[in-house]
Amino acid sequence: MNRKELAKLYQKMSSKKISIMEAEEEIREFLETVEEAIAIDGEVKFQERGIFEILTRQPRMVSNPVTREQMEIYPKKTVKFRASKKMK
């Protein structure tokens, strides 16, 4: 599902009449708020929905397939969503 389809679904489910542009704006604001909260606290919990949390990947050694040179992939942070048991 892309952003346009999500906005159309949000528009249909909304209790008030809104345009697709307004729906996209509200979705964008919500996602920015979640991003800021994750950056501040490290995780965001939604009751009976799930948890967004930051995971840190460990550095690892890989081999370049052409030159066979060993190089290190640096650690990085990713966001993971774990659905609650009720969502599953």
KEKE-855643 format. One record per residue (C-alpha): residue number from 1; residue in three letters; x, y, z. Coordinates in nm, 2 decimals, always signed. Example, Ala and Ser with C-alpha at 12.3 -4.5 7.8 and 13.67 -1.06 7.14 Angstrom:
// residues 2
   k   r     xx     yy     zz
   1 ALA  +1.23  -0.45  +0.78
   2 SER  +1.37  -0.11  +0.71
This chain:
// residues 88
   k   r     xx     yy     zz
   1 MET  +0.00  +0.00  +0.00
   2 ASN  +0.15  +0.33  -0.10
   3 ARG  +0.08  +0.67  +0.06
   4 LYS  -0.20  +0.77  -0.19
   5 GLU  -0.39  +0.44  -0.12
   6 LEU  -0.34  +0.49  +0.26
   7 ALA  -0.48  +0.85  +0.23
   8 LYS  -0.79  +0.72  +0.04
   9 LEU  -0.85  +0.46  +0.31
  10 TYR  -0.81  +0.72  +0.58
  11 GLN  -1.05  +0.95  +0.40
  12 LYS  -1.31  +0.68  +0.38
  13 MET  -1.27  +0.59  +0.75
  14 SER  -1.27  +0.95  +0.87
  15 SER  -1.58  +1.07  +1.06
  16 LYS  -1.57  +1.41  +0.89
  17 LYS  -1.54  +1.49  +0.52
  18 ILE  -1.18  +1.56  +0.43
  19 SER  -0.99  +1.58  +0.10
  20 ILE  -0.72  +1.34  +0.00
  21 MET  -0.46  +1.62  +0.04
  22 GLU  -0.58  +1.68  +0.40
  23 ALA  -0.57  +1.31  +0.47
  24 GLU  -0.21  +1.29  +0.34
  25 GLU  -0.11  +1.59  +0.55
  26 GLU  -0.26  +1.43  +0.87
  27 ILE  -0.08  +1.11  +0.79
  28 ARG  +0.25  +1.29  +0.74
  29 GLU  +0.21  +1.48  +1.07
  30 PHE  +0.14  +1.16  +1.25
  31 LEU  +0.45  +0.99  +1.11
  32 GLU  +0.67  +1.29  +1.19
  33 THR  +0.54  +1.28  +1.55
  34 VAL  +0.62  +0.91  +1.58
  35 GLU  +0.97  +0.96  +1.44
  36 GLU  +1.04  +1.24  +1.69
  37 ALA  +0.91  +1.03  +1.98
  38 ILE  +1.12  +0.73  +1.88
  39 ALA  +1.43  +0.95  +1.85
  40 ILE  +1.37  +1.09  +2.20
  41 ASP  +1.26  +0.78  +2.39
  42 GLY  +1.38  +0.49  +2.18
  43 GLU  +1.04  +0.33  +2.15
  44 VAL  +0.67  +0.41  +2.11
  45 LYS  +0.40  +0.18  +2.24
  46 PHE  +0.04  +0.17  +2.11
  47 GLN  -0.19  -0.02  +2.34
  48 GLU  -0.33  -0.33  +2.18
  49 ARG  -0.15  -0.24  +1.85
  50 GLY  +0.22  -0.29  +1.89
  51 ILE  +0.56  -0.13  +1.96
  52 PHE  +0.80  +0.08  +1.74
  53 GLU  +1.15  +0.04  +1.87
  54 ILE  +1.51  +0.12  +1.76
  55 LEU  +1.74  -0.18  +1.70
  56 THR  +2.12  -0.13  +1.66
  57 ARG  +2.28  -0.37  +1.41
  58 GLN  +2.62  -0.50  +1.50
  59 PRO  +2.92  -0.43  +1.28
  60 ARG  +3.02  -0.72  +1.06
  61 MET  +3.30  -0.82  +0.82
  62 VAL  +3.21  -0.90  +0.46
  63 SER  +3.40  -0.99  +0.15
  64 ASN  +3.40  -0.79  -0.18
  65 PRO  +3.30  -1.05  -0.44
  66 VAL  +3.53  -0.91  -0.71
  67 THR  +3.85  -0.84  -0.52
  68 ARG  +3.79  -1.07  -0.21
  69 GLU  +3.90  -0.78  +0.00
  70 GLN  +3.76  -0.79  +0.36
  71 MET  +3.57  -0.48  +0.47
  72 GLU  +3.37  -0.38  +0.77
  73 ILE  +3.00  -0.28  +0.75
  74 TYR  +2.95  -0.02  +1.02
  75 PRO  +2.68  -0.05  +1.28
  76 LYS  +2.35  +0.12  +1.21
  77 LYS  +2.02  +0.18  +1.37
  78 THR  +1.68  +0.06  +1.23
  79 VAL  +1.32  +0.09  +1.34
  80 LYS  +1.13  -0.23  +1.40
  81 PHE  +0.76  -0.27  +1.46
  82 ARG  +0.64  -0.56  +1.67
  83 ALA  +0.26  -0.63  +1.64
  84 SER  +0.08  -0.72  +1.96
  85 LYS  -0.08  -1.05  +2.01
  86 LYS  -0.43  -0.90  +1.96
  87 MET  -0.32  -0.75  +1.62
  88 LYS  -0.20  -1.09  +1.50
